[in-house]
Each structure stands twice: as C-alpha cells, then as structure tokens.
Amino acid sequence: RGSSKRQIFLVVLIVTILYILLLGQQGTARDVVLNSGLAYIATGSQGGLRIVDVRDPAEPMEIGFYDTPGSARKITLVGSHAFIADGKAGMRILDITDPIAPVALGSILVPGETVDVAVAGSYAYLASENGGVSIVDVSDRSDPLLVSTIATPGRANGVAIMQVFMAPEGIVPGSQDFTQQAKLQATYVYVADGPQGITVIDATVPINPMLIGSYNTSGNALDIEMTSYIGFLADGRAGVRILDLRNPTEPAQIVVYDTPGYAYKVKLVDNLLYVADGDGGYLALNVSNLAAPEEVERYPDQHDVFGIDVSGGYVYLAAGDNGVRVIDNGSQASPYEVGVYSTPGDASFEQIVSGAAAILTRRYGEIQPKVGATILAIIFDFVLFLTLLIFWLAVFAQFVLPVRRWNERWLAAKRVLAYFVGRRGPAIFIENGKIHSRLFEKERVYPGVAILDTASAAVFRTEHSFTRAVGPGIVFTNRKEVPAGVIDLHRQLRKLGPLPGEDPFEPRRGDEGEEEYDFRQTRRYETSGLTRDG
C-alpha cells in the first residue's frame, strides 16, 4: 500500500514537472499598491495588472485587469495613471480612471529588463536589470520619449528620486508660497544596485545624467525608500540599512538591521518601516530613532513575501505564487490573516507537490482552490494525452499486422483499445501447428486475435458449435471463440506397412517385448505406401 502511494506520488511529480515546463503559467504577485480601497497588483507574466476591491479585506474581489505583454514587476501610481515596470516589455502607462477597464495610453522599450519605475514631474526613471537607469519624458502619457540611459556598476533593481528645491528667503517649506515660488535646483536618482549597494546619479540635466556617488553594501540591494535626506534600503539577506543621503556624493550608513529573512522591499508609513522579508514574512520597525530601529511587529508568513503596502489598519503582502495576503495589524503584538486574493494562472510546482501530498494523506482542507484547480487540469490533460496516445497506438500499431482491408484495420484498432481498458480477449500465436499462448489465455471471453504462421491452419469453435476453419494469417476472434484444433501444414512423408526386412508373420521372438510384438502385428494389416502433408 505504501509502495502504491509512492508510485502515485512519483507519477504526479513527473506529470507536474512536464505540465509546468510545457503548459503551466503562474500568476505571481510581485508588488501591491493600495489606493482608495483598491489594490493594484503586479502579477508577473500571467495576468499583468490586477485591480482588486479590498474595502472588505476578508473578501478581496477582482474588478479589473490589464494583461501586459511583458512581466509586470512594479507599479507606481500617479493620479489617475499607473506606471508599470513590465520586464522585457519596458514600461507601460495605463489610465485607471475607470478601474474596471484600464486603458493603455503609451509604452516604451528601454535597454535591459525593467523592474522598477519612479515618477517625478514630467519624467519617469526606470531601473532595468543589466540596463542601468533610463530617463523617459512622460509629459505626454500617450507618447513617452526616451531621453537618456546611463549604465550602473551593479544590477539596477530599484529606484527612488530626491529633488532639491530652492525658494526665496523667508518662505516656509511646505507652504503654498513655497509650492508656487520654489524652483527645482537638483534631481538625484538613488539606485538599489544589487551587489553594488547604492548608486547615486545626478539627473538634474535629464539628457546628461552622471554617476556621482555610491555606497557598497554586503547584501543585494533590491529596493529603496526615501524621506527627506534619509534612505531605507532593502538589502536582501543583509537585512535593512538606514542611510544618510545629505551628501549625494558620499552616502553614509547610519545603522543596519539584520532581518530574519530576505529583505525585498520597504515601505515607510510615518515612523514605521514595513519590510517584505521573503521567507521571513514581514516585520515593522519603529525608526523614530534612526540609530536604533526597534521591531514592533512581525508576521512569520509561511509564504515568501516580495511586496508590501499598508492601508487602513491592514498590511497587504505580495506573496508570489500564493497571491496577496491581507493581514490585520490592529494589534501589533499579534497580527493575523483575514483575507487572501489568489492570483490568476496555475499553481506553482511547490504548491502542486504540497497539494498532491495533502491528497495522499487525506488532508483535503489544506488544498487551496487554485492548487485543486491546477491538479484537476493536470489530471484532465494527462487523461486527454493518454487517450490520444492510445488512439494513436490503436490506429498505427495495426500496420505491423498482416491486414489489408479497412474493416480489418478497424477490428485491430478495437482490440488495441480493448487491451488498454482491460477487456481484451485471447492473444494466440499458432506456429508449426502448435499453439503458443500465456497460461489461461484461452479462458478469456472477450474478442481477441490469433496469428497463424504459413505452416499452420486451425478450426475454431464457440462453447456450443464449430465456427470456421482458417489458414495462415490473422484471425479476429469473436466473443468466447477459441481454437478447437490445429494442423501443421509442413510437407511430410510417412511410411505405412511393415518396416523394410520385417516379417510381420514371424512368431514372437524371445527378446521381443509384448508391446513391441503387438505393434508389429498391427503393421501386418497395413498396406505398404506413402502419405504427404500429414
């Protein structure tokens, strides 16, 4: 029994691998951004942008989507527009005025694979793996124009913008007068540059960006969040770094906080820094004291967390193949999950294997709907494939048989199909007048097949009567029809009568046994002669 379970599990594993490699497409939640009760979710290559109503966090409901041509990785919202980092397809701009039906406005291809986008004023700044940073004029959303591209020493994963404004003396920053009279003095682009840490670009002149500073870290810089002159860096396995960026040419570290997992993304809300920590779930750090961040909240999600946003007392986690998890963090001491949005597409390989294990151990309650649907799809595809394979074998295997007429081909195909469903009749080979078959083969009652070589003939019968005599070739037997007798058609010579030099009338000799004497006496009644062919 245990061996059977292992065999079933192995079959499921092999079929799953083939399915994932050949047919499977996973919707992977890579980023989530909240705005006005709606969650905007980047779901990779399967599904693009998904818009989900989360006003009832326990029952997230998808209301709109836009299937981007690339692999949606990050989302930036600016007013009624969504800027999507779409992998190899570059950047796409959508009008989300009607979230039920987003409308594509413009797009642009840039070097590398676009993984993040930040927007400031009339420009979008694109971080592209192996492509550096591209600056794009988006003043006309329907016709974005590439202004410049600058290579970075690392692997550009994330980007943040700091703009420096100057206003006449006496005007208070943040006031309406400041907004009206302040002039842009400088634009700095801070790049989470993978293994190279942070790279700083002076983009004050968009057509001529320049590398002006860097800070190398021990981790893998993936995302950066900024406020004033402070930077918060998600540095992979090295955790989170807080940086002093007042001097863009010489960024300086204030402190590093080693998170339990793999820091993918950071989100600053007031004095709380939320960290999407990969296999460590998420955690929140109180950074009111920059030099001594304090952990105040942690949720050890069982799924990898790649993106995070916070709204209305809930934390939204982009958990890859496991969709978006909604966490109630009203009590920071014990956050708990209240809702789940399952991304479109198939379950991942890991999910399917876990689901198969749950089925084998009858833990049906642990199977997620998407996992169950994917397993059913795999089973359906496997059965369909097997059916087509059997039909193919049934149609083409008979070409190795000595059949010529179409009705014979159909009879051969029917018997191949019957074999696969366990309703086959006897399969018999008759050679030189002798029957070759497996033990109990003639006891099978369903229609079967018999092949006779060129030296054999046979008579067939059913339970109550003889049916036919056949010669060499193939015979498609009917239900309960079996050979009654066989004949060897080889050319043969047989002598009748007394043997040469034998006297059949001689009395019994002393050295002659009784059986030998009787056999000699029978030959005395035979007429000498020859027979041929039996």
Protein Blocks (a to p, Z undefined) as FASTA:
>chain_A
ZZmmmmmmmmmmmmmmmmmmmmgccdddfbdcdeehiacddehjnopaadddfkbmmlcc
dfbdcddfblcfbdcdehjaccddehjnopadddfkbmmlccdfbdcddehjdfbdcdeh
jbccdddehklpadddfkbmmlccdfbdcddfblcfbdcddddddddehiaghiaklmmm
pccfbdcddddehjnopadddfkbmmlccdfbdcddfbdcfbdcdehjbccddehjnopa
dddfkbmmlccdfbdcddfblcfbdcdehjaccddehjnopadddfkbmmlccdfbdcdd
fbdcfbdcdeehiacddehjnopadddfkbmmlgcdfbdcddehjddfklmmmmmmmmmn
opaklpcfklmmmmmmmmmmmmmmmmmmmmmmmmmmmmmpccfbfklmmmmmmmmmmmmn
opaccddddeehiacddehklmpcbdcdddddfkbccddddfkbcfbdcdeddddddehi
acfbdcdfbdcdddedjdehiafkbccdfklcfklmmmmmmmmmpccdddeeZZ
